């Protein structure tokens, strides 16, 4: 029965009433037609008021798409057949959609009328302006007294003033050139004066002077980055405790000016090297396109804006291009606030197939970093080299064909340096961030590699296992849905200005816990109502590998997951993202009630993730057939695992010893009414669930030891 068959029921009921009138008029025996009408009356008997109220209550407070088990329970409760329940909900959803469409039509009609009025006003203004134009110079009549050339110069001068004002706002006042590593001693051409850049509004010469000095600053940072990126660079040493590369400050200060930490600040430095399934040109275009950069590094960069792009190369070329960027960097924990950073990004082609992309904050190290969001990016970025001798075959058009990315790869050396104020970071995470793990080079590089692996999976149709008979479009939508689920999880547990979560007042609020709410109304992929997100972080005396194995193993699921309490989960299907275990998207099913659960997991040396969300079985059937996954409702929960500072997962050959930092994040639908308030009793229940989950994980790990 389709959603439109509800109208047929009304017509049939009208036929029933006419049949009753005919029956009352004929006092004789019933004919064959009368018997047929009688059967139709019995077949289309209306639901009782109690039945309708019960179904309406379930539709509004629970879900408009009940699964098979819910329909069976409802059928027993209201004394109807399962088929009648299914048809009633289909018709009710149709009525709801018609009501929304009617409301949207009214809104669009009002907007259309407003646009017509605005159009009429603009038309009248244009006609009035034409009447006041000079017939000779085509300028407004009051401009005729001023020479055309003088007027054009004034307009151009005003534009230049505006651009300089924007640069001043971006850089938080006069620019101070770095007195530290950005000035390279060995080469006189790379030395930059420590005098401030005086910005004025004197016209085009000031703008050209400013651009020139910004480029000098970026080029000096690029030279430092190249020196730090050399494989035999003396500035790096292996930390014997963690087997990680750390900056050798003694050697560093012997080459660069004033390599001393600013008062009250911490400097973190890290370096990592690895291959990427992308050409150097494609990677450079991704880094210089702000939207693509945020999309690739979504787990780290939640929001970024570019206020100015200065390109000194040929039209459309990336070489010698410069940007001013403001961004927020996120660590997956409620105990680490977002890191706001303002910096220049400069791109340079050193030689054929070798690129450098460098970031640097134009501020003196000794200045108050709080005016720069509490942090400053020291020369950081990538040295990108195409692998093999085939890179010359790649053209700029290859970027628009992702399949070619996986034919030609590149080798990336990633360097991260940051000076920041650590006073706002929880003591549990200060060693982790300071050692370059939380936002270090390894995490950036692993995130890039993981994104390329996802792209490879989407384009390689023979790579997946499971989902028999599913189309390539269905596989792509499943992975796309999992990405959205993971991003929503990160937004719920971290402090990001783009997440639209609001803090709530909590009695006896815990310092290590984050409780926020979000109110949604008829947004695609979002449940209408009030959603509560709760997150906390805990240190466990077990390694990242052991924690990941415990949380991702379905045999241990019932020991900590409330969804699988007193039952178990079975993996129905899987999409392998990488050619190794521990990085895949799967569809699980709870044995007891048949509920489907979408899950994404990954595990590498930068950390691990286990994120899952219950999904509607009807919606998932549509997605697996190639339907749009943007309309699937998700309430993600899960775990983010980071290795502890000196006892991480990459410590020597022992993968089982050490410690890790575990972040739990759960999301709950408080009410389907967006105007509802979160009660303190509900908050206490959520806090108890977090504590219970942590306790169950501890007990389960002890049993498995």
C-alpha positions in Angstrom: 0.0 0.0 0.0 1.5 3.4 -1.0 1.4 6.5 1.0 -1.3 7.9 -1.3 -3.8 5.1 -0.5 -5.0 7.0 2.6 -7.2 9.1 0.3 -8.7 5.9 -1.2 -9.8 4.9 2.3 -11.8 8.1 2.6 -13.5 7.4 -0.8 -14.3 3.9 0.3 -15.8 5.2 3.6 -18.0 7.5 1.6 -19.1 4.5 -0.5 -19.9 2.7 2.8 -22.2 5.5 4.0 -24.1 5.5 0.7 -24.4 1.7 1.0 -25.9 2.2 4.5 -28.5 4.7 3.1 -29.4 2.3 0.4 -29.7 -0.5 2.9 -32.1 1.6 5.1 -34.3 2.3 2.0 -34.6 -1.3 1.0 -36.5 -3.3 3.6 -36.4 -6.5 1.5 -33.9 -9.2 1.5 -30.3 -8.4 0.5 -29.2 -9.0 -3.0 -25.7 -10.1 -4.1 -24.7 -6.5 -4.5 -25.9 -5.8 -0.9 -23.8 -8.6 0.4 -20.7 -7.2 -1.4 -21.3 -3.8 0.1 -21.6 -5.4 3.5 -18.2 -7.1 3.1 -16.7 -3.7 2.1 -18.1 -2.1 5.2 -16.5 -4.7 7.3 -13.2 -4.4 5.5 -12.9 -0.6 5.9 -14.0 -0.3 9.4 -12.6 2.8 11.1 -10.1 2.6 14.0 -11.4 3.4 17.4 -10.5 6.7 19.2 -8.3 4.8 21.6 -6.4 3.0 18.9 -5.8 6.3 17.0 -4.6 8.0 20.1 -2.2 5.2 20.9 -0.8 5.3 17.3 -0.5 9.1 17.3 1.4 9.0 20.6 3.9 6.5 19.3 4.3 8.4 16.0 5.1 11.7 17.8 7.1 10.5 20.8 9.0 7.5 19.5 9.5 7.2 15.7 7.5 7.7 12.5 9.2 4.6 11.1 8.7 1.7 13.5 10.6 -1.5 12.8 9.1 -4.9 12.6 9.4 -5.6 16.3 7.8 -2.3 17.2 4.9 -2.8 14.8 4.2 -6.2 16.3 4.2 -4.8 19.8 1.9 -2.0 18.7 -0.4 -4.5 16.9 -0.9 -6.5 20.1 -1.4 -3.4 22.2 -4.1 -1.8 20.1 -5.6 -5.1 18.8 -4.8 -4.6 15.1 -3.0 -6.5 12.5 0.7 -5.8 11.7 -0.4 -4.9 8.1 -2.9 -2.3 9.4 -0.2 -0.8 11.6 2.2 -0.5 8.7 -0.4 1.1 6.4 -1.5 3.5 9.2 2.1 4.8 9.6 2.6 5.1 5.9 -0.6 7.2 5.6 0.4 9.3 8.6 3.8 10.1 7.2 2.1 11.1 4.0 -0.1 13.5 5.9 2.9 14.9 7.7 4.8 15.5 4.5 1.7 17.1 2.9 1.5 19.5 5.9 5.2 20.4 5.6 4.8 20.9 1.8 1.8 23.2 2.4 3.8 25.2 5.0 6.8 25.4 2.6 4.5 26.6 -0.2 3.2 29.4 2.0 6.7 30.4 2.9 7.9 30.3 -0.7 4.9 32.4 -1.8 5.7 35.0 0.7 9.3 35.1 -0.3 8.3 35.3 -3.9 6.1 38.3 -3.2 9.0 40.0 -1.2 11.4 39.5 -4.1 8.9 41.0 -6.5 8.6 44.1 -4.3 12.4 44.3 -4.0 12.7 44.0 -7.8 10.3 46.8 -8.3 12.1 49.0 -5.9 15.5 48.3 -7.6 13.9 49.0 -11.0 12.6 52.4 -9.8 16.0 53.2 -8.2 17.8 52.4 -11.5 15.4 54.5 -13.5 15.9 57.4 -11.1 19.7 57.0 -11.4 19.6 57.0 -15.2 17.6 60.2 -15.2 20.4 61.9 -13.1 23.3 60.8 -15.3 25.4 63.2 -17.3 24.8 62.8 -21.1 28.5 63.4 -21.8 30.5 61.4 -19.2 27.7 59.0 -18.1 28.5 59.8 -14.4 26.2 61.3 -11.8 25.6 65.0 -12.5 27.3 66.1 -9.2 30.5 64.3 -10.3 30.8 66.3 -13.5 32.7 69.1 -11.6 35.5 66.6 -10.7 37.7 65.1 -13.4 37.0 61.5 -14.3 40.6 60.4 -13.7 40.7 62.0 -10.3 37.5 60.2 -9.3 38.8 56.8 -10.5 41.9 57.3 -8.4 39.9 58.1 -5.4 37.8 54.9 -5.8 40.9 52.8 -6.3 42.5 54.4 -3.2 39.4 53.6 -1.1 39.6 50.0 -2.2 43.3 49.8 -1.2 42.6 51.3 2.2 39.9 48.7 2.8 42.3 45.8 1.9 45.0 47.2 4.2 42.4 47.5 7.0 41.4 43.9 6.5 45.0 42.7 6.7 45.4 44.7 9.9 42.4 43.0 11.4 43.6 39.5 10.3 47.0 40.0 11.9 45.7 41.6 15.1 47.6 44.8 14.7 50.9 45.7 13.3 52.9 42.7 12.1 56.0 41.8 14.0 58.4 39.8 12.0 59.7 36.7 13.9 63.0 37.0 15.7 63.3 33.2 15.9 63.6 30.3 13.5 62.0 32.2 10.6 65.3 34.1 10.2 67.9 31.8 8.9 71.5 32.8 9.7 73.6 30.9 7.1 72.0 32.7 4.2 72.0 36.5 4.2 69.2 36.5 1.6 66.9 34.8 4.1 67.5 37.2 7.0 64.6 39.5 7.9 64.6 42.5 10.1 62.9 42.3 13.4 61.4 45.8 13.0 57.6 45.9 12.8 55.8 46.2 9.5 54.2 49.7 9.7 50.9 49.6 7.9 49.4 52.8 6.6 46.7 53.7 4.2 48.8 55.7 1.9 47.7 54.0 -1.3 49.0 51.4 -3.7 52.7 51.7 -2.7 51.8 50.7 0.9 49.9 47.6 -0.3 52.8 46.5 -2.5 55.2 47.0 0.3 53.1 45.0 2.7 52.7 42.1 0.1 56.4 42.1 -0.5 57.2 41.8 3.3 54.6 39.1 3.8 56.2 37.1 0.9 59.7 37.7 2.4 58.4 36.3 5.7 56.8 33.3 4.0 60.0 32.5 2.0 62.1 32.7 5.1 59.8 30.2 6.8 60.0 28.0 3.7 63.8 27.8 3.9 63.7 26.9 7.5 61.1 24.1 6.7 63.3 22.7 4.0 66.3 22.6 6.4 64.2 20.8 9.0 62.8 18.4 6.5 66.2 17.0 5.2 66.6 13.3 6.0 70.0 13.9 7.6 69.0 17.1 9.4 70.9 17.5 12.7 67.9 19.2 14.3 66.1 16.0 15.1 66.8 13.1 17.4 65.1 9.9 18.4 63.5 9.9 21.8 64.5 6.5 23.3 61.4 6.4 25.5 58.8 6.7 22.8 60.8 6.0 19.5 59.6 9.4 18.2 61.5 12.2 16.5 61.8 15.3 18.7 63.5 18.6 18.1 67.1 18.9 19.3 66.9 22.5 20.7 70.6 22.8 21.4 71.4 22.2 17.7 68.4 24.2 16.7 69.6 27.3 18.7 73.1 27.0 17.2 71.7 27.7 13.7 68.6 29.8 14.2 68.2 33.1 16.0 66.6 33.1 19.4 65.3 29.5 19.5 64.1 30.0 23.1 60.6 29.3 24.3 58.5 32.5 24.9 57.7 33.2 28.5 54.7 31.3 29.7 54.4 29.3 26.5 55.2 25.8 25.3 56.7 24.8 22.0 55.8 21.5 20.5 57.7 20.1 17.5 57.3 16.9 15.5 58.1 15.4 12.2 56.8 12.4 10.2 57.3 10.9 6.7 55.1 8.6 4.7 53.6 7.9 1.3 50.3 9.3 0.1 48.0 8.0 -2.6 47.9 11.3 -4.4 50.0 13.2 -6.9 52.0 16.2 -5.6 50.0 18.5 -7.8 46.7 17.1 -6.5 47.8 17.4 -2.9 49.0 21.0 -3.5 45.7 22.0 -5.0 43.9 20.4 -2.0 46.0 22.3 0.5 45.6 25.6 -1.3 41.8 25.2 -1.7 40.3 26.0 1.8 37.1 24.0 1.3 39.0 20.9 0.2 41.6 21.3 3.0 38.8 21.3 5.7 37.1 18.3 4.0 40.3 16.2 4.0 41.3 17.1 7.5 37.8 17.2 9.0 38.8 15.3 12.2 41.3 18.1 13.0 40.2 21.2 11.2 36.5 21.9 11.9 36.3 25.4 10.5 38.6 27.7 8.5 38.3 31.0 6.7 40.6 32.8 4.2 40.4 36.6 4.3 42.9 37.3 1.6 44.6 35.4 -1.3 47.7 36.9 -2.9 49.0 35.1 -6.0 52.2 36.3 -7.5 52.5 33.5 -10.1 50.9 33.2 -13.5 47.1 33.3 -13.7 45.7 30.1 -12.1 49.1 28.8 -11.0 49.7 27.6 -7.4 53.4 28.4 -7.5 54.3 31.5 -5.3 50.7 31.9 -4.0 50.1 33.2 -0.5 47.0 33.1 1.7 46.0 34.5 5.1 44.0 31.8 7.0 42.2 31.6 10.3 41.4 28.1 11.5 40.4 26.0 14.5 42.3 22.8 15.4 40.6 20.1 17.5 41.8 17.3 19.7 39.1 14.6 20.2 38.6 15.2 23.9 36.4 17.6 26.0 39.5 18.4 28.1 41.4 20.1 25.3 39.9 23.4 24.1 39.9 24.3 20.4 43.2 25.9 19.2 42.5 29.1 17.2 45.4 29.8 14.8 46.0 32.6 12.3 48.8 32.1 9.8 50.2 32.6 6.3 50.2 29.7 3.9 52.8 29.8 1.1 53.2 27.4 -1.8 56.4 27.0 -3.8 57.5 24.6 -6.6 61.2 23.9 -5.9 61.8 21.7 -8.9 59.8 19.4 -11.2 57.7 17.2 -8.9 58.9 18.8 -5.7 56.6 21.2 -3.8 56.8 23.0 -0.4 53.7 24.3 1.4 54.6 26.2 4.5 52.4 27.8 7.3 53.7 30.5 9.7 52.1 33.0 12.0 53.5 36.5 11.4 54.2 37.3 15.1 57.2 37.8 17.3 57.7 34.9 19.6 58.0 37.2 22.6 54.7 38.9 22.1 51.6 38.0 24.0 50.2 35.0 22.2 46.7 35.5 23.7 46.1 38.2 21.0 46.6 35.4 18.5 44.1 33.0 20.0 46.6 31.7 22.5 48.8 30.0 19.9 51.2 30.8 17.0 52.2 28.5 14.2 55.9 28.4 13.8 57.2 27.3 10.3 55.2 24.1 9.7 54.0 22.3 6.6 54.9 19.7 3.9 57.7 18.8 1.6 56.1 16.8 -1.2 57.9 14.7 -3.7 56.4 12.6 -6.5 57.5 9.0 -6.4 59.0 7.3 -9.4 59.7 8.7 -12.8 56.1 8.9 -14.1 55.1 12.1 -12.3 55.8 14.1 -15.5 52.9 12.2 -17.1 50.4 13.8 -14.7 48.6 16.9 -15.9 46.6 19.5 -14.1 43.4 17.8 -15.3 44.4 14.6 -13.3 43.2 16.4 -10.2 39.7 16.2 -11.3 39.9 12.5 -11.9 40.4 10.8 -8.5 41.2 7.5 -10.1 44.5 8.9 -11.3 45.5 9.8 -7.7 46.0 6.2 -6.9 48.2 5.5 -10.0 50.7 8.2 -9.0 51.7 8.7 -5.4 54.0 11.0 -3.5 56.2 11.0 -0.5 55.4 13.6 2.2 57.6 14.9 5.0 55.3 16.7 7.5 56.7 19.1 10.1 54.6 20.7 12.8 55.7 23.5 15.2 53.5 25.4 17.5 53.9 27.9 20.4 50.9 28.0 22.7 49.7 28.7 26.2 49.0 25.4 27.9 47.3 26.8 31.0 43.8 26.1 29.6 44.6 22.4 28.8 43.7 19.8 31.4 46.7 18.4 33.2 45.9 14.9 31.9 46.5 16.1 28.3 49.3 18.6 28.8 52.1 16.0 28.3 50.3 14.5 25.3 49.9 17.8 23.5 53.4 19.0 24.4 55.0 15.9 23.0 53.5 16.5 19.6 51.0 13.7 19.6 47.6 15.3 19.9 48.2 17.8 17.0 51.5 16.7 15.8 52.8 15.7 12.3 51.9 12.1 12.7 48.2 12.8 13.2 48.1 15.2 10.2 49.8 12.7 8.0 47.7 9.7 9.1 44.5 11.7 8.6 45.6 12.5 5.0 46.5 8.9 4.3 43.2 7.7 5.7 41.2 10.2 3.5 43.1 8.9 0.4 42.2 5.3 1.4 38.5 6.2 1.7 38.7 7.8 -1.8 40.4 4.7 -3.1 37.6 2.5 -1.6 34.9 4.6 -3.2 36.4 4.4 -6.6 37.6 0.8 -6.5 34.4 -1.2 -6.9 36.0 -4.6 -6.4 37.7 -3.8 -3.1 34.8 -4.4 -0.7 33.8 -7.6 1.0 30.2 -8.3 1.9 27.1 -6.3 0.9 26.4 -9.0 -1.7 24.4 -7.6 -4.6 24.8 -4.0 -3.5 25.6 -1.4 -6.2 28.7 0.8 -6.2 26.4 3.7 -5.4 25.1 1.8 -2.3 28.7 1.2 -1.1 29.6 4.8 -1.6 26.6 6.0 0.3 27.4 3.6 3.2 30.9 5.1 3.5 29.6 8.6 3.1 27.1 8.0 5.9 29.8 6.6 8.2 31.9 9.7 7.5 29.0 12.0 8.6 28.5 9.9 11.7 32.1 10.2 12.7 32.2 13.9 12.1 29.1 14.4 14.2 30.7 12.4 16.9 33.8 14.6 16.9 31.6 17.8 17.0 29.8 16.4 20.0 32.8 15.8 22.1 35.0 18.8 21.2 34.9 22.5 21.6 34.2 23.8 18.1 32.4 27.0 17.0 30.9 25.2 14.0 29.1 22.5 16.0 26.1 24.6 17.2 26.0 22.8 20.5 24.9 24.9 23.5 26.1 24.5 27.1 23.6 23.7 29.8 23.5 24.5 33.5 24.2 21.4 35.6 24.1 21.0 39.4 27.5 20.0 40.8 29.1 20.0 37.3 32.1 17.8 36.8 35.3 19.4 35.5 36.2 16.5 33.3 32.8 16.1 31.6 31.2 18.0 28.7 27.4 18.2 28.6 25.8 20.2 25.7 22.5 20.2 23.9 21.4 20.9 20.3 17.9 21.8 19.1 16.9 20.8 15.6 13.7 21.2 13.5 13.1 19.4 10.3 16.8 19.3 9.2 17.9 16.5 6.8 19.7 13.7 8.7 18.9 15.2 12.1 16.3 14.1 14.5 13.7 16.8 15.3 13.9 17.7 19.0 16.5 18.2 21.7 19.7 16.1 21.6 22.1 15.8 24.5 25.8 15.1 24.0 27.8 13.8 27.0 31.6 13.2 26.9 34.5 12.6 29.3 38.1 11.4 29.1 39.9 8.9 31.3 43.4 7.5 31.4 43.7 3.7 31.3 46.8 1.7 32.2 46.6 -0.4 29.1 48.0 0.2 25.6 46.1 1.7 22.7 46.2 -1.6 20.9 44.7 -3.5 23.8 42.0 -1.0 24.4 41.1 -0.9 20.6 41.0 -4.7 20.5 38.6 -4.9 23.5 36.2 -2.2 22.2 36.2 -3.4 18.5 35.8 -7.2 19.3 32.2 -8.2 19.0 32.7 -11.0 21.5 33.3 -8.4 24.3 30.5 -6.1 23.2 28.0 -7.2 25.8 30.5 -6.4 28.6 30.2 -2.6 28.0 27.6 -1.7 25.4 24.1 -1.0 26.8 22.6 -1.8 23.3 24.0 -5.3 23.6 23.3 -5.9 27.2 22.4 -9.6 27.9 22.7 -10.3 24.2 25.3 -10.1 21.4 25.9 -8.4 18.1 26.6 -10.0 14.7 28.5 -8.4 11.9 26.2 -8.6 8.8 28.4 -6.8 6.3 31.7 -5.0 6.0 33.5 -2.5 3.8 37.2 -2.7 4.1 38.8 0.8 3.9 42.4 -0.2 4.0 44.3 -3.4 3.1 44.9 -4.1 6.7 42.8 -5.1 9.7 41.4 -2.3 11.8 40.1 0.2 9.3 36.6 -0.6 8.0 32.9 0.3 8.0 30.5 -2.4 9.1 26.8 -3.0 9.6 26.0 -4.9 12.9 22.8 -6.4 14.1 21.7 -7.0 17.7 20.7 -10.6 18.0 17.8 -10.1 20.4 15.8 -7.4 18.7 17.3 -7.3 15.2 18.3 -3.6 15.5 20.9 -2.5 12.9 24.0 -0.5 14.0 26.4 1.3 11.7 30.0 1.3 12.9 33.3 2.8 11.7 36.6 1.8 13.3 40.2 2.6 12.5 43.5 2.2 14.3 47.0 3.5 13.5 50.0 5.0 15.4 48.3 8.4 15.7 45.3 6.9 17.6 42.2 4.8 17.2 38.4 5.3 16.9 35.3 3.2 17.4 32.1 5.1 16.5 28.6 3.6 16.1 25.0 4.6 15.8 21.7 2.7 15.6 20.0 3.1 12.2 16.5 2.5 10.9 16.3 -0.8 8.9 14.0 0.7 6.3 16.3 3.7 5.7 19.3 1.4 5.4 17.6 -0.7 2.8 17.1 2.3 0.7 20.7 3.4 1.2 22.1 0.0 0.2 20.0 0.2 -3.0 21.8 3.5 -3.8 19.5 5.9 -2.1 20.6 9.2 -0.6 22.2 8.8 2.8 21.8 12.4 3.8 18.3 11.8 5.2 19.3 8.9 7.6 19.0 10.0 11.2 22.0 9.4 13.4 22.8 9.7 17.1 26.5 8.6 17.2 28.3 7.3 20.2 31.8 5.9 20.5 35.4 6.1 21.7 38.5 8.0 20.7 41.8 6.5 21.9 45.1 8.4 22.0 48.4 6.9 23.1 49.9 8.3 26.3 53.0 10.4 25.9 55.8 8.0 26.7 53.9 4.7 26.6 52.2 5.0 23.2 51.4 2.3 20.7 54.6 2.9 18.8 57.0 2.2 21.8 59.5 -0.2 20.4 58.1 -3.6 19.5 55.9 -4.1 22.6 52.3 -3.3 21.5 50.6 -4.4 24.7 52.3 -2.4 27.4 51.8 1.3 28.1 48.8 3.5 28.7 46.2 5.3 26.7 43.7 8.2 27.0 40.1 7.1 26.3 37.4 9.6 25.4 33.7 8.4 25.6 31.0 10.3 23.8 27.3 9.5 23.8 24.3 11.3 22.2 20.7 11.0 23.4 17.4 12.2 22.1 15.9 14.0 25.1 12.6 14.9 23.6 11.1 15.2 20.1 9.8 18.7 21.0 12.5 21.4 20.3 11.1 23.6 23.1 11.6 21.0 25.8 14.1 21.5 28.6 16.7 19.0 29.9 15.9 18.0 33.5 18.5 17.4 36.1 17.3 13.9 36.6 18.0 13.1 32.9 21.5 14.6 33.3 22.2 12.5 36.3 21.0 9.4 34.4 23.5 10.2 31.6 26.3 10.8 34.0 25.5 7.5 35.6 25.6 5.8 32.2 29.1 7.2 31.5 30.4 6.1 34.9 28.8 2.6 34.4 30.4 2.3 31.0 33.9 3.2 32.3 33.5 0.7 35.1 32.4 -2.1 32.8 35.4 -1.4 30.5 37.7 -1.6 33.5 36.2 -4.9 34.7 36.2 -6.3 31.2 39.9 -5.5 30.6 40.8 -7.1 34.0 39.0 -10.3 33.0 40.8 -10.4 29.7 44.2 -9.8 31.2 
